[in-house]
Amino acid sequence: MKDVKVVVVDPVGLHARPATVAVNAASKCKCKVTVSFKGRTVDMKSIMGVMSLGIPTQSEITLACDGEGEEEALNTIIETLRAQKVIA
């Protein structure tokens, strides 16, 4: 399992648009992808799961990938979220 802590910098937090970007990036991965915030962990391939966390701006979250191609998957998700200015 590979994981990394990142900070959400989108001014409104991880709301609908950036959550959709995150879910779309995660959905392309073969491995299990999760996001954790304040002790709760959800499947990052689920828009409802990600939205249920209610992640505000300047929050530290943990992205984790477990399974086939986990390192490449984590790098792809991070690059996608940084390109969209969702995380720092």
C-alpha positions as CSV (number, residue, x, y, z in Angstrom):
1,M,0.0,0.0,0.0
2,K,1.2,3.5,-0.9
3,D,-0.1,6.6,0.7
4,V,0.6,10.3,0.8
5,K,-0.7,13.3,2.8
6,V,-1.6,16.4,0.8
7,V,-3.3,19.7,1.6
8,V,-6.5,20.8,-0.2
9,V,-6.0,24.3,-1.6
10,D,-9.1,24.8,-3.6
11,P,-10.7,27.9,-2.1
12,V,-14.0,26.1,-1.6
13,G,-12.5,22.8,-0.5
14,L,-13.2,19.4,-2.1
15,H,-16.6,20.4,-3.4
16,A,-18.5,18.9,-6.4
17,R,-16.2,19.9,-9.3
18,P,-12.9,18.9,-7.8
19,A,-14.4,15.8,-6.2
20,T,-15.6,14.7,-9.7
21,V,-12.1,15.3,-11.0
22,A,-10.7,13.1,-8.2
23,V,-13.3,10.4,-8.7
24,N,-12.7,10.3,-12.4
25,A,-8.9,10.0,-11.9
26,A,-9.3,7.2,-9.3
27,S,-11.8,5.3,-11.4
28,K,-9.2,4.7,-14.1
29,C,-7.0,2.8,-11.6
30,K,-7.1,-1.0,-11.2
31,C,-6.2,-0.8,-7.5
32,K,-8.2,0.2,-4.5
33,V,-8.1,4.0,-4.0
34,T,-9.1,5.7,-0.7
35,V,-9.2,9.2,0.7
36,S,-9.1,9.8,4.5
37,F,-10.1,12.9,6.4
38,K,-10.6,13.3,10.2
39,G,-10.5,9.6,10.9
40,R,-12.9,8.6,8.1
41,T,-11.8,6.7,5.0
42,V,-13.9,6.3,1.9
43,D,-13.6,4.8,-1.6
44,M,-12.2,7.5,-3.8
45,K,-14.1,6.0,-6.8
46,S,-17.4,7.0,-5.1
47,I,-18.5,10.6,-5.6
48,M,-21.0,10.2,-2.7
49,G,-18.3,8.9,-0.5
50,V,-15.8,11.7,-1.3
51,M,-18.6,14.4,-1.0
52,S,-19.7,12.9,2.4
53,L,-16.3,13.8,3.9
54,G,-17.1,17.6,3.5
55,I,-13.4,18.5,3.1
56,P,-12.8,22.2,3.5
57,T,-9.9,24.2,2.1
58,Q,-6.6,24.0,3.9
59,S,-7.4,20.5,5.1
60,E,-4.8,17.7,5.2
61,I,-6.1,14.5,3.6
62,T,-4.5,11.1,3.0
63,L,-4.7,9.5,-0.5
64,A,-3.9,5.8,-0.5
65,C,-3.7,3.1,-3.3
66,D,-3.5,-0.6,-2.6
67,G,-3.1,-3.3,-5.2
68,E,-1.9,-3.6,-8.8
69,G,-0.1,-0.5,-10.1
70,E,-0.6,1.4,-6.8
71,E,2.5,3.6,-7.2
72,E,1.6,4.7,-10.7
73,A,-2.0,5.2,-9.7
74,L,-1.1,7.4,-6.7
75,N,1.2,9.5,-8.9
76,T,-1.5,9.9,-11.6
77,I,-4.1,11.0,-9.1
78,I,-1.7,13.5,-7.4
79,E,-0.7,15.0,-10.8
80,T,-4.3,15.3,-11.9
81,L,-5.4,17.0,-8.7
82,R,-2.4,19.4,-8.7
83,A,-3.0,20.3,-12.4
84,Q,-6.6,21.2,-11.4
85,K,-5.2,23.3,-8.4
86,V,-7.2,21.1,-5.9
87,I,-4.1,20.1,-3.8
88,A,-0.7,21.6,-3.1
